[in-house]
Amino acid sequence: MFKALTKEQIAALESQGCQAEDWSRVQVAEGADACRIRGVRFTGDVRLGRMNGSVEGPDGIRRPAGISGASLNNVSIGDNCFISNVQGWLSNLNIQDDVLIENVGSIVCTGSSTFGNGHEIAVLNEGGGRELKITRLTSSQVAYLAVLYRDRKDLVARLNTMADQAARQMQSDRATVGSHARVLRAGDITNVWIGPAATINGATSLHSGTIDSAQEDPVTVGPGVIAREFIFQRGSRVSDGAVVSAT
C-alpha cells in the first residue's frame, strides 16, 4: 500500500538533496525509509517501495537498498531495490522488487512500444520475400514454417496474425525491469522490456527490444553490445561487443 509523503519525510528528502516537481505526486510504501533516498529528482507520478534490505551485485558485494544520484519520471519502484548514479533519466518504468541499477546512462520508454515484438526481419533472402515477424514467443518451428512455406499463404497469414496478437499483448507506454534484474555500467536503454533475473553488464546501447529472461533461465548481455529491434530469448548470452540489428 502506497501513501503520500508526510511533511517530515519531504523535509528529510529535501535536506538530503532531493527535489520534486510536485511532492504530492510522490508516494511511498509503508515502512519506506526516507534516509535511504539521496540526491534524487522526481517528476510525474512516482511510487517507491520499501528499502529495508540489500541487493547483491554480480561482483558479490551487497548494496543496501536505496536510491541516490538519479532522476525519476513516472516510475514505480518495488521493494528493496538499489539504484545509483543514473546519468540521464529513469522514465516511464515499472521496476520490480530486488533490482540493481548502477552506473547507467538512461533507461526510458518513449511512448507506446511493442519492445521489438512484431518487427519483420529478412531470413535466408536479404532482398526480401521471406520476412519473419519476431516475438518473444517465436520458436524455431514457427520460424521454419513462416519462412520455408511461403506458398502456404493461409498458413503464413495465420502465423502473422498470431505474431501481431503477441505484439499487441506486449504493447505498453511503460517498460518493465523484472525482479532480480541487474543493470550495471550500461549506456542508454530505450524501449526495452527486461525480464526477471536478467544481467546487463557493460552494454553500450539497447533500443527497441525484449530480453525474455526468467529466474530459472536468465539472459546475460555483456560488454560493448549494441542491439536494436531485437528479441533475446531465455537462456541466451550476448557479449563481446556484438552488434545486433533486427534479430
N, C-alpha and C positions, 0 to 999 in steps of 0.2 A: 504493500500500500504506500502510495506516494502522498506527500503533503507539502504545502507551501513552506518556504523558509520563514523562520522566526526573525524578529528584528535582531536578536542576539546573534543568530547564525549569519545574517547579512553583514553585521558589523565585523564579525570574526573573519569572514571571507574578504571583505574589503581591506582589513588590516594585513591580510596575507597576500595582497597584490592582485586580488580578483576584481573584475568589473563586469557589469551586465548592462545590456541594452534596456532590460526591464526585469527586475528581480522577481516580479510576480509570475513570470513565465518559467522560473527555475523551481523544480520540485525535487524533493529528496525522500528516500525511503526511511521508514522508522529505524532509528539507530545509526543513521549516517553520521560520520564524524567529520565535521567541517574542518578540523585541524589537518586533515589529510588532503586538502584541496588548496593549492598554492599557485599563484600566477596564471589563473585561468580566465579567459574571456568568454562570456556567454551571450549568444544572440538566439532569437527564436525560442522555441519550446525545448527545454532540456530537462531530462529526468536522470537522477543519479541514484544508483543502488547503494547498498551497504558497503562499507570499506573497513572491515574489521579483521581481515585475513591477510594472506600473502599469495603471490604468484611466482612460480618457478620458471625461469627462462631456460632456453636451450643450453646456456652455459652452466646450469646447475645452481645459479645464485637465486635465492628467493628475494623478491622485492615486496615490501609492504604495500598493500593495496592503497591506491590514491591516485590523484591527478595533479600534474604540475607541468607548467610550460606548454599550454595547449589552448586553442581557440575552438569552441564548440558551437555549432549551429544546427538546431533541430536534431538533437541527438538523444537517444535513450541508452543509458549505460547500465548494465546488470551489476550483480553483486561481485565484490572482491576482484575488481579489475585494476591493473596498473597501467597508467598512461602518462608518458613523459616525453618532453622535447619533441613536440609536433611543430615543424617549421611553418606549415601553412594552416589548413583547417581540417577538422573532422566535421563533416557536414552531411545531413540527411542520412543518418545511420541508425541502425539498431545493433548495438554492441551487446552481446550476451554475456553470461557470467564467466569469470575467471579468464578474461582476455588480457594479453600483454601487448601493448603498443608502445614502441620506444624508438626514438631517433628516426622519424619518418618525415617525408615531405607533407603530402596531404592524402587523406582518404575521404573521397567525396562521391556523392551521387548527384548528377547534374540534370535532374528531370527524369521523366519516365524512361525506364530501361528494361530490356529483357536480359541483360548481362550476358550477351553473346549467344543466347538461345534463339534459334530460328534463322541464324545467319547462314547464307549459302556459301559453300566452298566448292572449288573445282577439284574433281577427283579423276585421276587417270588421264584426263584431257584438259590441259590448262587453257585451251582455246574455247572451252565451254561445251555444253551439251550433256555433261554428266555431273551436274551440280547435286550436292547433298546438303540438306538443311540439318545442321547440327543442333543438338540439345544435350542437356546433361543426362538424358535417358537414352541417347543414341547408342546402340550396341553394334558390334562388328557385323552381326547378322542383318540388322536393319540397313546398315550402310551397304552391304553386299547386294541386297535386294534392290535398293533405291538406285544404285549406280549401274549394275550389270543387267537389270531387267527394264531398261528404259522403254522397250517396246510394249511392256505391260502397263499401258497408260493408266488404267483404273487402279492398279496396284500402287504405282508411283504417286498418283493423286491422293490416295488414301494415306500413304506414308507421310506425304507433305502436310496433309490435314492434321495428322497426329503430331507432327513437329510443331505446327502452328499453335495447336492447343497447348502443348508443353511450354512453348514460349510465352503464351498469354498467362499461364499459371505462374510463371516466374516474374512477370512484368510488375514493376513497382517504382515508385518515386523515392524509395529509401533502400539503400543497400544494407546487407547484413554482414556482421563479423561474428561467426559462430563461436559457441562456448569453447574455451580452452585453446583458442587460436593464438598464435604468436606472430607478431609482425614487427620486425626489427631492421634497422639500417636500410630502409627502403626509400625509393623516390616517391613519385606521385602514383597513387592508385585511384583510378577514376571509373565509376560504374562497374565495380567488380563485386560479385557475391562470393563471400569467403565462408566455406563450410567449417564445421566444428573440427578442432584439433589440427587445422592447417598450420604450417610453418612457412612464413615468407621471410627470408633472411638474406638481405643484400640485393633484392631485386631492384632493377633500375627504373622500370616503368611498366605498369599494368593498366590496360584500358579495355573496357567493354568485354568482360569475361566472367566465367564461373569457375571457381575452384571447388569441385564437388567432393570435398573432404568429409571424412566421418571418423568418429572416435576410434572405431575398430580398424579403419583403413585410411590413415591420414595421407595428405598430399604435402609435398615439400617443394617450395620454389626457392632456388638458391641464388647465389651471387650473379649480378650482371644480367639477369633475364629481362628481356623486353618482349612483351606479349600484347597483342591487340586482336579483338574479336576471336576469343578462344574458349575452349572448354577443357579443363584439366580434370580428368575423371579420377575416381577413387584409387588410391594406392600409387599414383603417378609421382615421379620425381623429375623436375625440370631444373637444370642447373648449368653452371659453367658458361655463362654468357650467351645462352641460347636466345635466338631471335625467332619469335613465333608469331605468325600472322594468319588469321582466318583458318584455324585448325582446331 
